[in-house]
Amino acid sequence: MAKNKTYEVKDYDSGWAAKEITSDMNDWARQGYEVQHTLLIGYHNEVSRYSDPLPGLNDGDSISSLGTMRVVYVK
């Protein structure tokens, strides 16, 4: 790693809306940071299904997906 660079790591979890992430990333850019790397971590899927003789998802069933995007900023 270059000694004259500063790195910051930020996690955006499922509680962040796309507009909020965009605004936050723009704030980092105004401070002189650039995105060096992004990766998806901690991804979790869950299916909740009530007992039903019919196959597939039915009324009351649900699917949820939670993930975290990690961003490495550098300046």
C-alpha positions, 0 to 999 in steps of 0.5 A, spaced: 500 500 500 502 506 498 504 510 504 501 517 501 494 514 500 488 514 505 483 508 505 476 508 508 471 502 509 464 503 509 458 498 509 451 500 506 446 494 509 439 493 507 437 499 511 440 504 506 435 506 500 439 507 493 438 515 494 441 515 501 447 511 498 448 515 492 448 522 497 453 519 501 457 516 496 457 524 493 459 526 500 465 522 500 467 524 493 466 531 495 472 530 500 476 527 495 475 520 495 474 515 490 471 508 490 477 503 489 473 497 490 466 494 492 464 487 494 457 484 497 458 481 504 453 477 509 448 476 504 442 472 507 435 470 504 429 467 507 423 464 505 417 464 510 411 459 508 405 457 511 403 450 511 399 449 505 397 443 500 398 447 494 405 448 491 409 454 491 408 461 494 401 462 497 397 468 500 401 470 507 408 467 504 414 471 504 421 472 501 426 476 504 433 478 502 438 482 506 445 484 504 451 489 505 455 492 500 462 494 502 465 500 499 473 501 500 474 509 498 481 511 497 484 518 497 
